Amino acid sequence: MVVPQAEPGQVYAVGENADGSFTLTAVNATEVVNLKCRLAKEDGFTVVVPGQPVNEPAIKELLADFP
């Protein structure tokens, strides 16, 4: 979908209406985090390997913001 008025980095929420049409609502985006990772083969599977360590305090911090 192309939104001519959209600016780079602008975020929209999409709502579906009863008649099948859609409504776009501009959302204030929070700070964009550039996460780095790589793909690797492990035991025959392609997996995502994070570029930063994943530890219990980091998980707890992320889950604290989860609704």
Jmol script that loads the backbone (N, CA, C; Angstrom):
load data "model"
ATOM      1  N   MET A   1       0.844  -1.156   0.000  1.00  0.00           N
ATOM      2  CA  MET A   1       0.000   0.000   0.000  1.00  0.00           C
ATOM      3  C   MET A   1       0.900   1.233   0.000  1.00  0.00           C
ATOM      4  N   VAL A   2       0.580   2.199  -0.783  1.00  0.00           N
ATOM      5  CA  VAL A   2       1.346   3.434  -0.851  1.00  0.00           C
ATOM      6  C   VAL A   2       0.519   4.545  -0.212  1.00  0.00           C
ATOM      7  N   VAL A   3       1.117   5.259   0.726  1.00  0.00           N
ATOM      8  CA  VAL A   3       0.469   6.412   1.352  1.00  0.00           C
ATOM      9  C   VAL A   3       1.307   7.630   0.980  1.00  0.00           C
ATOM     10  N   PRO A   4       0.862   8.407  -0.009  1.00  0.00           N
ATOM     11  CA  PRO A   4       1.672   9.515  -0.501  1.00  0.00           C
ATOM     12  C   PRO A   4       2.061  10.529   0.580  1.00  0.00           C
ATOM     13  N   GLN A   5       1.219  10.736   1.582  1.00  0.00           N
ATOM     14  CA  GLN A   5       1.497  11.726   2.613  1.00  0.00           C
ATOM     15  C   GLN A   5       2.436  11.201   3.691  1.00  0.00           C
ATOM     16  N   ALA A   6       2.730   9.900   3.688  1.00  0.00           N
ATOM     17  CA  ALA A   6       3.558   9.295   4.735  1.00  0.00           C
ATOM     18  C   ALA A   6       4.997   9.762   4.615  1.00  0.00           C
ATOM     19  N   GLU A   7       5.622   9.925   5.777  1.00  0.00           N
ATOM     20  CA  GLU A   7       7.026  10.296   5.841  1.00  0.00           C
ATOM     21  C   GLU A   7       7.818   9.067   6.271  1.00  0.00           C
ATOM     22  N   PRO A   8       9.103   8.991   5.938  1.00  0.00           N
ATOM     23  CA  PRO A   8       9.901   7.837   6.354  1.00  0.00           C
ATOM     24  C   PRO A   8       9.848   7.665   7.875  1.00  0.00           C
ATOM     25  N   GLY A   9       9.612   6.428   8.307  1.00  0.00           N
ATOM     26  CA  GLY A   9       9.554   6.119   9.728  1.00  0.00           C
ATOM     27  C   GLY A   9       8.190   6.320  10.353  1.00  0.00           C
ATOM     28  N   GLN A  10       7.239   6.868   9.626  1.00  0.00           N
ATOM     29  CA  GLN A  10       5.903   7.082  10.165  1.00  0.00           C
ATOM     30  C   GLN A  10       5.199   5.732  10.294  1.00  0.00           C
ATOM     31  N   VAL A  11       4.448   5.549  11.391  1.00  0.00           N
ATOM     32  CA  VAL A  11       3.795   4.275  11.677  1.00  0.00           C
ATOM     33  C   VAL A  11       2.286   4.485  11.691  1.00  0.00           C
ATOM     34  N   TYR A  12       1.543   3.524  11.119  1.00  0.00           N
ATOM     35  CA  TYR A  12       0.089   3.587  11.076  1.00  0.00           C
ATOM     36  C   TYR A  12      -0.506   2.312  11.656  1.00  0.00           C
ATOM     37  N   ALA A  13      -1.635   2.461  12.335  1.00  0.00           N
ATOM     38  CA  ALA A  13      -2.425   1.316  12.778  1.00  0.00           C
ATOM     39  C   ALA A  13      -3.508   1.109  11.728  1.00  0.00           C
ATOM     40  N   VAL A  14      -3.771  -0.145  11.383  1.00  0.00           N
ATOM     41  CA  VAL A  14      -4.764  -0.462  10.358  1.00  0.00           C
ATOM     42  C   VAL A  14      -6.001  -1.015  11.040  1.00  0.00           C
ATOM     43  N   GLY A  15      -7.143  -0.439  10.728  1.00  0.00           N
ATOM     44  CA  GLY A  15      -8.415  -0.927  11.255  1.00  0.00           C
ATOM     45  C   GLY A  15      -9.307  -1.354  10.101  1.00  0.00           C
ATOM     46  N   GLU A  16      -9.968  -2.476  10.265  1.00  0.00           N
ATOM     47  CA  GLU A  16     -10.875  -2.964   9.216  1.00  0.00           C
ATOM     48  C   GLU A  16     -12.297  -2.568   9.579  1.00  0.00           C
ATOM     49  N   ASN A  17     -13.001  -1.978   8.631  1.00  0.00           N
ATOM     50  CA  ASN A  17     -14.374  -1.534   8.835  1.00  0.00           C
ATOM     51  C   ASN A  17     -15.356  -2.623   8.420  1.00  0.00           C
ATOM     52  N   ALA A  18     -16.597  -2.501   8.884  1.00  0.00           N
ATOM     53  CA  ALA A  18     -17.640  -3.499   8.597  1.00  0.00           C
ATOM     54  C   ALA A  18     -17.897  -3.642   7.101  1.00  0.00           C
ATOM     55  N   ASP A  19     -17.706  -2.573   6.345  1.00  0.00           N
ATOM     56  CA  ASP A  19     -17.972  -2.630   4.902  1.00  0.00           C
ATOM     57  C   ASP A  19     -16.784  -3.168   4.104  1.00  0.00           C
ATOM     58  N   GLY A  20     -15.723  -3.615   4.800  1.00  0.00           N
ATOM     59  CA  GLY A  20     -14.560  -4.175   4.117  1.00  0.00           C
ATOM     60  C   GLY A  20     -13.474  -3.171   3.804  1.00  0.00           C
ATOM     61  N   SER A  21     -13.736  -1.902   4.071  1.00  0.00           N
ATOM     62  CA  SER A  21     -12.708  -0.889   3.847  1.00  0.00           C
ATOM     63  C   SER A  21     -11.768  -0.839   5.052  1.00  0.00           C
ATOM     64  N   PHE A  22     -10.683  -0.119   4.914  1.00  0.00           N
ATOM     65  CA  PHE A  22      -9.682  -0.006   5.969  1.00  0.00           C
ATOM     66  C   PHE A  22      -9.530   1.444   6.392  1.00  0.00           C
ATOM     67  N   THR A  23      -9.170   1.645   7.642  1.00  0.00           N
ATOM     68  CA  THR A  23      -8.881   2.969   8.164  1.00  0.00           C
ATOM     69  C   THR A  23      -7.460   2.971   8.693  1.00  0.00           C
ATOM     70  N   LEU A  24      -6.653   3.925   8.232  1.00  0.00           N
ATOM     71  CA  LEU A  24      -5.286   4.076   8.729  1.00  0.00           C
ATOM     72  C   LEU A  24      -5.268   5.212   9.745  1.00  0.00           C
ATOM     73  N   THR A  25      -4.665   4.950  10.904  1.00  0.00           N
ATOM     74  CA  THR A  25      -4.536   5.952  11.945  1.00  0.00           C
ATOM     75  C   THR A  25      -3.062   6.115  12.264  1.00  0.00           C
ATOM     76  N   ALA A  26      -2.575   7.348  12.186  1.00  0.00           N
ATOM     77  CA  ALA A  26      -1.173   7.609  12.496  1.00  0.00           C
ATOM     78  C   ALA A  26      -0.926   7.313  13.968  1.00  0.00           C
ATOM     79  N   VAL A  27       0.190   6.651  14.247  1.00  0.00           N
ATOM     80  CA  VAL A  27       0.561   6.268  15.607  1.00  0.00           C
ATOM     81  C   VAL A  27       1.890   6.923  15.926  1.00  0.00           C
ATOM     82  N   ASN A  28       2.010   7.432  17.144  1.00  0.00           N
ATOM     83  CA  ASN A  28       3.299   7.983  17.566  1.00  0.00           C
ATOM     84  C   ASN A  28       4.239   6.827  17.809  1.00  0.00           C
ATOM     85  N   ALA A  29       5.243   6.717  16.974  1.00  0.00           N
ATOM     86  CA  ALA A  29       6.195   5.607  17.093  1.00  0.00           C
ATOM     87  C   ALA A  29       7.186   5.911  18.203  1.00  0.00           C
ATOM     88  N   THR A  30       7.516   4.891  18.963  1.00  0.00           N
ATOM     89  CA  THR A  30       8.547   5.039  19.977  1.00  0.00           C
ATOM     90  C   THR A  30       9.904   4.966  19.283  1.00  0.00           C
ATOM     91  N   GLU A  31      10.930   5.148  20.022  1.00  0.00           N
ATOM     92  CA  GLU A  31      12.276   5.115  19.461  1.00  0.00           C
ATOM     93  C   GLU A  31      12.516   3.798  18.743  1.00  0.00           C
ATOM     94  N   VAL A  32      13.018   3.891  17.540  1.00  0.00           N
ATOM     95  CA  VAL A  32      13.300   2.706  16.749  1.00  0.00           C
ATOM     96  C   VAL A  32      14.643   2.131  17.197  1.00  0.00           C
ATOM     97  N   VAL A  33      14.636   0.867  17.531  1.00  0.00           N
ATOM     98  CA  VAL A  33      15.852   0.202  17.973  1.00  0.00           C
ATOM     99  C   VAL A  33      16.385  -0.625  16.818  1.00  0.00           C
ATOM    100  N   ASN A  34      17.645  -0.433  16.498  1.00  0.00           N
ATOM    101  CA  ASN A  34      18.259  -1.182  15.411  1.00  0.00           C
ATOM    102  C   ASN A  34      18.906  -2.431  16.006  1.00  0.00           C
ATOM    103  N   LEU A  35      18.184  -3.533  15.965  1.00  0.00           N
ATOM    104  CA  LEU A  35      18.696  -4.784  16.498  1.00  0.00           C
ATOM    105  C   LEU A  35      19.500  -5.485  15.416  1.00  0.00           C
ATOM    106  N   LYS A  36      20.654  -5.977  15.801  1.00  0.00           N
ATOM    107  CA  LYS A  36      21.497  -6.680  14.849  1.00  0.00           C
ATOM    108  C   LYS A  36      21.503  -8.158  15.183  1.00  0.00           C
ATOM    109  N   CYS A  37      21.403  -8.963  14.160  1.00  0.00           N
ATOM    110  CA  CYS A  37      21.427 -10.411  14.330  1.00  0.00           C
ATOM    111  C   CYS A  37      21.954 -11.026  13.040  1.00  0.00           C
ATOM    112  N   ARG A  38      22.158 -12.323  13.086  1.00  0.00           N
ATOM    113  CA  ARG A  38      22.593 -13.026  11.875  1.00  0.00           C
ATOM    114  C   ARG A  38      21.865 -14.360  11.817  1.00  0.00           C
ATOM    115  N   LEU A  39      21.817 -14.924  10.631  1.00  0.00           N
ATOM    116  CA  LEU A  39      21.223 -16.245  10.440  1.00  0.00           C
ATOM    117  C   LEU A  39      22.343 -17.273  10.446  1.00  0.00           C
ATOM    118  N   ALA A  40      22.066 -18.412  11.067  1.00  0.00           N
ATOM    119  CA  ALA A  40      23.069 -19.473  11.134  1.00  0.00           C
ATOM    120  C   ALA A  40      22.369 -20.829  11.026  1.00  0.00           C
ATOM    121  N   LYS A  41      23.100 -21.830  10.611  1.00  0.00           N
ATOM    122  CA  LYS A  41      22.583 -23.196  10.547  1.00  0.00           C
ATOM    123  C   LYS A  41      23.017 -23.920  11.815  1.00  0.00           C
ATOM    124  N   GLU A  42      22.054 -24.485  12.541  1.00  0.00           N
ATOM    125  CA  GLU A  42      22.339 -25.283  13.731  1.00  0.00           C
ATOM    126  C   GLU A  42      21.514 -26.557  13.657  1.00  0.00           C
ATOM    127  N   ASP A  43      22.174 -27.681  13.676  1.00  0.00           N
ATOM    128  CA  ASP A  43      21.510 -28.987  13.601  1.00  0.00           C
ATOM    129  C   ASP A  43      20.568 -29.087  12.406  1.00  0.00           C
ATOM    130  N   GLY A  44      20.976 -28.484  11.285  1.00  0.00           N
ATOM    131  CA  GLY A  44      20.176 -28.562  10.067  1.00  0.00           C
ATOM    132  C   GLY A  44      19.058 -27.543   9.974  1.00  0.00           C
ATOM    133  N   PHE A  45      18.921 -26.660  10.984  1.00  0.00           N
ATOM    134  CA  PHE A  45      17.875 -25.644  10.983  1.00  0.00           C
ATOM    135  C   PHE A  45      18.502 -24.266  10.851  1.00  0.00           C
ATOM    136  N   THR A  46      17.791 -23.368  10.173  1.00  0.00           N
ATOM    137  CA  THR A  46      18.227 -21.978  10.120  1.00  0.00           C
ATOM    138  C   THR A  46      17.667 -21.278  11.344  1.00  0.00           C
ATOM    139  N   VAL A  47      18.551 -20.654  12.120  1.00  0.00           N
ATOM    140  CA  VAL A  47      18.141 -19.974  13.347  1.00  0.00           C
ATOM    141  C   VAL A  47      18.666 -18.545  13.340  1.00  0.00           C
ATOM    142  N   VAL A  48      18.047 -17.697  14.143  1.00  0.00           N
ATOM    143  CA  VAL A  48      18.486 -16.320  14.298  1.00  0.00           C
ATOM    144  C   VAL A  48      19.389 -16.255  15.520  1.00  0.00           C
ATOM    145  N   VAL A  49      20.593 -15.729  15.325  1.00  0.00           N
ATOM    146  CA  VAL A  49      21.551 -15.572  16.414  1.00  0.00           C
ATOM    147  C   VAL A  49      21.634 -14.081  16.729  1.00  0.00           C
ATOM    148  N   PRO A  50      21.217 -13.685  17.934  1.00  0.00           N
ATOM    149  CA  PRO A  50      21.231 -12.255  18.269  1.00  0.00           C
ATOM    150  C   PRO A  50      22.651 -11.717  18.360  1.00  0.00           C
ATOM    151  N   GLY A  51      22.799 -10.437  18.046  1.00  0.00           N
ATOM    152  CA  GLY A  51      24.099  -9.794  18.120  1.00  0.00           C
ATOM    153  C   GLY A  51      24.420  -9.291  19.511  1.00  0.00           C
ATOM    154  N   GLN A  52      23.520  -9.516  20.441  1.00  0.00           N
ATOM    155  CA  GLN A  52      23.749  -9.120  21.822  1.00  0.00           C
ATOM    156  C   GLN A  52      23.341 -10.273  22.720  1.00  0.00           C
ATOM    157  N   PRO A  53      23.922 -10.358  23.897  1.00  0.00           N
ATOM    158  CA  PRO A  53      23.576 -11.470  24.770  1.00  0.00           C
ATOM    159  C   PRO A  53      22.132 -11.374  25.262  1.00  0.00           C
ATOM    160  N   VAL A  54      21.485 -12.502  25.374  1.00  0.00           N
ATOM    161  CA  VAL A  54      20.135 -12.570  25.923  1.00  0.00           C
ATOM    162  C   VAL A  54      20.273 -13.200  27.296  1.00  0.00           C
ATOM    163  N   ASN A  55      19.889 -12.425  28.317  1.00  0.00           N
ATOM    164  CA  ASN A  55      19.992 -12.935  29.673  1.00  0.00           C
ATOM    165  C   ASN A  55      18.691 -12.676  30.430  1.00  0.00           C
ATOM    166  N   GLU A  56      18.575 -13.250  31.599  1.00  0.00           N
ATOM    167  CA  GLU A  56      17.329 -13.149  32.357  1.00  0.00           C
ATOM    168  C   GLU A  56      16.950 -11.703  32.689  1.00  0.00           C
ATOM    169  N   PRO A  57      17.871 -10.844  33.144  1.00  0.00           N
ATOM    170  CA  PRO A  57      17.478  -9.448  33.407  1.00  0.00           C
ATOM    171  C   PRO A  57      16.962  -8.729  32.158  1.00  0.00           C
ATOM    172  N   ALA A  58      17.559  -9.009  30.995  1.00  0.00           N
ATOM    173  CA  ALA A  58      17.095  -8.377  29.760  1.00  0.00           C
ATOM    174  C   ALA A  58      15.685  -8.836  29.421  1.00  0.00           C
ATOM    175  N   ILE A  59      15.407 -10.103  29.606  1.00  0.00           N
ATOM    176  CA  ILE A  59      14.064 -10.640  29.326  1.00  0.00           C
ATOM    177  C   ILE A  59      13.049 -10.025  30.274  1.00  0.00           C
ATOM    178  N   LYS A  60      13.384  -9.929  31.564  1.00  0.00           N
ATOM    179  CA  LYS A  60      12.472  -9.335  32.548  1.00  0.00           C
ATOM    180  C   LYS A  60      12.177  -7.871  32.209  1.00  0.00           C
ATOM    181  N   GLU A  61      13.212  -7.157  31.766  1.00  0.00           N
ATOM    182  CA  GLU A  61      13.017  -5.754  31.389  1.00  0.00           C
ATOM    183  C   GLU A  61      12.060  -5.627  30.211  1.00  0.00           C
ATOM    184  N   LEU A  62      12.212  -6.482  29.215  1.00  0.00           N
ATOM    185  CA  LEU A  62      11.318  -6.443  28.052  1.00  0.00           C
ATOM    186  C   LEU A  62       9.902  -6.837  28.422  1.00  0.00           C
ATOM    187  N   LEU A  63       9.749  -7.841  29.277  1.00  0.00           N
ATOM    188  CA  LEU A  63       8.411  -8.291  29.673  1.00  0.00           C
ATOM    189  C   LEU A  63       7.703  -7.283  30.563  1.00  0.00           C
ATOM    190  N   ALA A  64       8.442  -6.423  31.253  1.00  0.00           N
ATOM    191  CA  ALA A  64       7.828  -5.404  32.104  1.00  0.00           C
ATOM    192  C   ALA A  64       6.989  -4.431  31.274  1.00  0.00           C
ATOM    193  N   ASP A  65       7.378  -4.198  30.022  1.00  0.00           N
ATOM    194  CA  ASP A  65       6.639  -3.290  29.143  1.00  0.00           C
ATOM    195  C   ASP A  65       5.541  -3.998  28.370  1.00  0.00           C
ATOM    196  N   PHE A  66       5.474  -5.311  28.456  1.00  0.00           N
ATOM    197  CA  PHE A  66       4.490  -6.084  27.701  1.00  0.00           C
ATOM    198  C   PHE A  66       3.133  -5.974  28.393  1.00  0.00           C
ATOM    199  N   PRO A  67       2.081  -5.655  27.642  1.00  0.00           N
ATOM    200  CA  PRO A  67       0.759  -5.485  28.278  1.00  0.00           C
ATOM    201  C   PRO A  67       0.171  -6.734  28.857  1.00  0.00           C
TER     202      PRO A  67
END
end "model"
wireframe off; spacefill off
backbone 0.3
color backbone group
